[in-house]
């Protein structure tokens, strides 16, 4: 499996995680730390996206 494929899978998983965090955020009992988690997740998504683009450009 190429590295780009692995990162594409990771990107899909982060999308799922972002969806779940946003869903949990809608519940009143969910802790207030959700904003930090979403911010951190956005950073991870950006990093993975850049890796995917870079690896596709090099192949």
C-alpha positions as YAML, in Angstrom:
chain: A
units: angstrom
residues:
- id: 1
  name: UNK
  ca: [0.00, 0.00, 0.00]
- id: 2
  name: UNK
  ca: [1.41, 3.37, -1.01]
- id: 3
  name: UNK
  ca: [1.92, 6.06, 1.60]
- id: 4
  name: UNK
  ca: [-0.58, 8.32, -0.17]
- id: 5
  name: UNK
  ca: [-3.26, 5.63, 0.20]
- id: 6
  name: UNK
  ca: [-2.56, 5.33, 3.91]
- id: 7
  name: UNK
  ca: [-2.91, 9.06, 4.36]
- id: 8
  name: UNK
  ca: [-6.12, 9.11, 2.33]
- id: 9
  name: UNK
  ca: [-7.52, 6.52, 4.72]
- id: 10
  name: UNK
  ca: [-6.35, 8.66, 7.64]
- id: 11
  name: UNK
  ca: [-8.07, 11.68, 6.10]
- id: 12
  name: UNK
  ca: [-11.34, 9.76, 5.89]
- id: 13
  name: UNK
  ca: [-11.00, 8.71, 9.51]
- id: 14
  name: UNK
  ca: [-10.39, 12.30, 10.64]
- id: 15
  name: UNK
  ca: [-13.51, 13.35, 8.72]
- id: 16
  name: UNK
  ca: [-15.49, 10.73, 10.64]
- id: 17
  name: UNK
  ca: [-13.98, 11.89, 13.92]
- id: 18
  name: UNK
  ca: [-14.84, 15.51, 13.15]
- id: 19
  name: UNK
  ca: [-18.44, 14.48, 12.45]
- id: 20
  name: UNK
  ca: [-18.62, 12.60, 15.76]
- id: 21
  name: UNK
  ca: [-17.18, 15.53, 17.71]
- id: 22
  name: UNK
  ca: [-19.69, 17.91, 16.16]
- id: 23
  name: UNK
  ca: [-22.47, 15.47, 16.96]
- id: 24
  name: UNK
  ca: [-21.35, 15.12, 20.59]
- id: 25
  name: UNK
  ca: [-21.10, 18.89, 20.81]
- id: 26
  name: UNK
  ca: [-24.86, 19.08, 20.26]
- id: 27
  name: UNK
  ca: [-25.46, 17.15, 23.51]
- id: 28
  name: UNK
  ca: [-25.76, 19.31, 26.60]
- id: 29
  name: UNK
  ca: [-23.79, 16.92, 28.84]
- id: 30
  name: UNK
  ca: [-20.70, 16.99, 26.63]
- id: 31
  name: UNK
  ca: [-17.72, 18.79, 28.23]
- id: 32
  name: UNK
  ca: [-16.65, 22.23, 27.09]
- id: 33
  name: UNK
  ca: [-13.30, 20.97, 25.80]
- id: 34
  name: UNK
  ca: [-14.89, 20.14, 22.45]
- id: 35
  name: UNK
  ca: [-13.71, 23.40, 20.87]
- id: 36
  name: UNK
  ca: [-10.08, 22.57, 21.60]
- id: 37
  name: UNK
  ca: [-10.55, 19.06, 20.25]
- id: 38
  name: UNK
  ca: [-12.08, 20.40, 17.03]
- id: 39
  name: UNK
  ca: [-9.28, 22.94, 16.66]
- id: 40
  name: UNK
  ca: [-6.64, 20.25, 17.16]
- id: 41
  name: UNK
  ca: [-8.43, 17.98, 14.72]
- id: 42
  name: UNK
  ca: [-8.48, 20.74, 12.08]
- id: 43
  name: UNK
  ca: [-4.70, 21.01, 12.46]
- id: 44
  name: UNK
  ca: [-4.32, 17.26, 11.96]
- id: 45
  name: UNK
  ca: [-6.58, 17.39, 8.88]
- id: 46
  name: UNK
  ca: [-4.46, 20.17, 7.36]
- id: 47
  name: UNK
  ca: [-1.24, 18.23, 7.97]
- id: 48
  name: UNK
  ca: [-2.63, 15.02, 6.45]
- id: 49
  name: UNK
  ca: [-3.99, 16.94, 3.45]
- id: 50
  name: UNK
  ca: [-0.61, 18.52, 2.78]
- id: 51
  name: UNK
  ca: [1.11, 15.14, 3.03]
- id: 52
  name: UNK
  ca: [-1.35, 13.65, 0.52]
- id: 53
  name: UNK
  ca: [-0.85, 16.50, -1.96]
- id: 54
  name: UNK
  ca: [2.94, 16.35, -1.58]
- id: 55
  name: UNK
  ca: [3.10, 12.59, -2.02]
- id: 56
  name: UNK
  ca: [0.89, 12.74, -5.13]
- id: 57
  name: UNK
  ca: [3.05, 15.49, -6.64]
- id: 58
  name: UNK
  ca: [6.21, 13.41, -6.11]
- id: 59
  name: UNK
  ca: [4.80, 10.33, -7.84]
...
